[in-house]
Amino acid sequence: MRRVLINGIIYLFLLCIGIEIVEGLREEAGVLAQSWNRIIGALDQMAALMNLSGDEMDELSLQHKRIYPIASRCGVFAKTDIQPLLNQGARKEDIAASIYQAVVNQTIAGLARGRKITGKVLFLGGPLSFCEGLRNRFKETLKLSDENGICPAYARISVAIGAAIYASRLNESFSY
């Protein structure tokens, strides 16, 4: 795993969700990243299943007391785990946090591929920039302190900044 220097801090691992260009940037910068447009849709589907907005699901997840195992491979399997929990009267707070935990488990398995994640984790883009409950599940799972699990003020626009930097280095020009 190569190290990446950003603003004078060495980041060993970046989580970046929500843009396809990240795949190209990963190879260019040596950054572990995952593009996850499908996860954003799945989170919305899971919230709708509980008759919640995405924001309401995030708020509820912060009040969880337990985590249930939920399939993280695809939304269909997740729904088959969530519906019985709802039918049995499980707290929506616990289900919301469990959904986030499933996302975390899948992300870590896909990105780390068996390697231990150490150092600083920078939460950028997509739901990581606005879902506190999702960030909290990552921090707890990875045992990150607030100093090592960072969501900077520019998180929502970081992918656009990265794409602009990447594009500025291309030797091509485009006209429309």
N, C-alpha and C positions, 0 to 999 in steps of 0.2 A: 504494500500500500504506500503510494507516494504521498508526501506532505504538500499542502498547498498554503502559500503565504497570502493572507488577506488582511489588509489594514494592520500589518505588523504582528498579527497573531497567526500561529500555525494551527490550521484546522486539519484534523486527520479524517474527518467524516462529515459530510454535508448531507442533509436530507432536503431534497428539492422535489416538490410535488406539483404537477399540473402543467407541464409544457413538454412538447415532443423534442425540441431542440436540445434538451438536456443530454440526450444520448450522445450527440456529437460532442457536446461540451465535456462530457465525462472523459472521453478518450483524449481530448485536447488538453484538459487540465489535470487529468489523473485523479479526478474527484469521483468518489462513489456517489451515485445519484440514482434516483428512480423517477420515471415519469409515470404519473398515476391519474390521468384524467378519468379512468374508469372507477377509481375509488371515490372520487367526488360524487359521481352519480350513484354509487352504491350507498354512500352515507345518506344522501337525500332519500333514497328508497327506504332505508331502514328507519329514518325519522318519520317518513310518511306512514309506514307500517304501524308506528306507535301514535299516529295522529299528532305529530309534532313538526315544527319547523326545524331546520338545521340549528338555528340559534337556541331554540328551546332544548333540543337534545344535548347540545354542548353544555348549557347551564345545568341541566339535570345531572349530567355525567360528573360534575364537580361534587355532587352530594351522595355519591355511591357508597355503599357499605360492603358490597361483595362483587366479585367478578365471576360470571358464568362462562364456561367454555362455549365458544361460538365458532363455527367453521369460518375460515378466512379465505378459502380458495375462490369462492364466487358468491354473488348475492343470492342465488337460488338456494345454495346450501345454508347460508346464513339465515335466510328467512325460515327454513325448516327448523332451525334451532331457536329462533326468536319467537315464532308464533306459539309454540307450546308454553314458553315462559310467560308470555302475555296471558294465555288462557289459564295458567295456574296462578295468576295474580302476582307474579314477580314485580318488584318495584321498577318503574321506568328508569329511575336513576341508575339502578344496577345494570339494567339491560343496555342503557346508553354507554356506560363506561365499558361494558363487556364488548360492545360493538367496536369501540375504539381500541380495546386490547387486541381484538382479532386483527384489526388493521396493523397495529404495531407488530404483532407476531409475524404476520406475513411480510411486512416491510423489512424487518430485521433479517428474517430468513433469506429473503431475496437479495438484499444488499450485502450483508456481511458474509454470507455463504460459509458459515462455520468459523469465521474469524471473530476474535473478540473486538468489540468496539470500545476504544479508549480515546481519551483526549476531549477536546471540545466538540460539541455537536451544535451546528448552526441550523436552526429551523427556518426554512425559507419557502415562500410561495404557497399557493393553494390553501388548503384547510389548515396547514401548520401555522399560517400567519394569523388566522382568526379563530381557531378552535383550541381554546385553552385546555379543555379536557383531553384532547388528543395529545397535545404537547406534554401534559402531565403524565399520561400513560407511558409515553416514550421516556420521560425523565425517570419515572419510577422503575420501569423495566430495565433501563440501562444503568440505573443507580447513579444518575447525574445530579450534581449539585446545581444550584441556580447559576453559579459561575461557569459551569461546564455545559449546561443546556441553555443556549442563547437564542432568543427570538428578537432580533434587532428591529429598530423602528422602521427600517427600510425593507422588512421582510416581504411585504405585499408586492413591492416593485422590483425585488432583487432579480427575478428571472428576466425581466425586461432589461435591467441593467446588464446582466450577463450576456443576453442576446445581442445587445448593442455593442458591447466590448468584442464579442466574437465576430460580429459582422464587420466591425471596423478593421479587423485583421485579414479579412478576405481580400484576395487580389482580383475580385470581380466587381463590376459595376452593373447596376440594374436600372432600367428606365421603364416607366409605366405610362 
